[in-house]
Amino acid sequence: QPPTVRLRALGASGEVLWLVDGRLAGASRGARSLEYAFEQPGDHKVTAIAAGGAFAELRLRVLR
């Protein structure tokens, strides 16, 4: 089973787009979450982009 995370943008009220390594992984709305499974180990970057243009990024490493 690949490791799975639940992505959630606290304080967001509209749509949030989620990018993993620069590729669209999905969208969530408000406090709802998006589940994402990391199929490949290694370094990854997760970006959240709110409807108003605000964004946040985090980097993480998935181990085998």
C-alpha positions, -999 to +999 in steps of 0.1 A: +000+000+000+014+034-009+015+060+019-017+082+018-021+117+031-052+138+037-046+173+023-066+202+038-063+239+036-074+253+070-092+286+068-100+283+031-136+289+022-136+284-016-120+260-040-084+249-034-064+233-062-037+208-051-005+202-071+020+174-064+053+179-081+038+206-103+009+183-116-028+188-106-037+161-081-072+173-074-093+200-057-111+205-025-136+231-012-135+249+021-124+227+050-130+194+031-099+173+024-084+156-005-067+122-001-036+116-021-015+084-024+023+088-030+031+060-055+068+068-057+093+072-029+115+103-028+113+140-025+080+157-034+065+192-034+028+198-025+013+231-035-022+244-024-036+273-045-068+291-033-093+306-056-082+341-046-046+334-057-031+327-022-008+296-021+013+276+002+039+249-005+055+221+015+082+197+007+083+161+020+102+129+015+084+096+011+105+066+024+101+030+013 
